[in-house]
């Protein structure tokens, strides 16, 4: 895959080293993306083993996503400052150790703490994987193929999560959805120690640790406050306190970023209409779309009584359709424009959410899962790629990584808060009842709320996204070289 000219005796050695870099980076990316989705199918088994509450169940997901998204930009800066190889190794080691701790958990808090530390490891690891490729593989066709492979592995990790989780949970135990990371992590560590070379960035001189902590803690407090409204009400101290504290921390984050000489998120970027509108759009999209996997996994097992393996296979078409949508998007963008396609994709997903919102306890696979699922997933894939293209378009090469990280952070944080909000909607609809019909009504209410959220997003994008630009010839032909691929 990487090209090296055989102009010296060292050429085979260089080619082998480049292969090792690509394999290590792709393995790290696969682990990080897989663990966003792999636990969903295992959630009912985790609940039964550890006696997790409904709130604890959603924090198995959110503990990972909040720390991952909140610290991702900091992880990228750390790689530039301390060395990409060193940070990559630290991320893999921390991620693997946390996976081991989570797989051996005996109490709910053990699992939640391990998932939070996993998110920290992922935030350190994920930015370093792409940076390793772009700094180790020479520019040209070799780098293009390396980055394409990395993108495909990321998409495959997201798509494989449900199936891998179902197979491991059904054949072994839910613990193996976490324990499987350990031997893979050890192999990646050994390969990285032997073959990766160290490199550093020249522009980063300090880390904005206060900014990263304020953003993560602020969003975590807001999410916790939203979850608590189910039992404490919106005006109760148990919910209102965390909500106000979270908003205060986020306000302090904005103040710190405005005054920092090297901010984690330069606020000047949001003066650009493309950056601010596309990031807000993907944040609103994330409020609805991220929770799809969570509720479908619970619906298939708690209501339709699928085994974990059956649930994993049932959601395979959803995963493949997202990949299909994201791969088809560049071709359609060249013909209808980025903004129009983002609106079309979100509207399509909203219709799928509305259809899914009519679920009941006696639903058949085709009408209760496959039909609405394909519509939701295709819309999600079609919307994400054009929004990423708008959000990361820049003439300054030094901003590309920052804009990409900002977009990923917006999407993941939107997903974490959306899961908290929609879980509260579902809990309110069930009103404490746990029979299949009541659960189906609760999950359906969450999907209907997601449909309303996506309708709001469509209206916002119609007025806020910049007008579609005239695209270069490469894009008009559907190749769109350099556009980010999203898992």
PEHU-V766604 format. One record per run of one state. SS is the DSSP state (A for helix, B for strand, O for the rest). FROM is the first residue (numbers start at 1). LEN is the number of residues. If there is no record, write none. Layout:
[[SS:FROM:LEN] [SS:FROM:LEN]]
This chain:
[[O:1:10] [A:11:27] [O:38:5] [A:43:8] [O:51:3] [A:54:29] [O:83:1] [A:84:20] [O:104:4] [A:108:29] [O:137:4] [A:141:31] [O:172:4] [A:176:20] [O:196:13] [A:209:24] [O:233:4] [A:237:23] [O:260:7] [A:267:5] [O:272:1] [A:273:17] [O:290:1] [A:291:13] [O:304:4] [A:308:7] [O:315:1] [A:316:21] [O:337:1] [A:338:19] [O:357:8] [A:365:28] [O:393:4] [A:397:34] [O:431:5] [A:436:29] [O:465:8] [A:473:4] [O:477:11]]
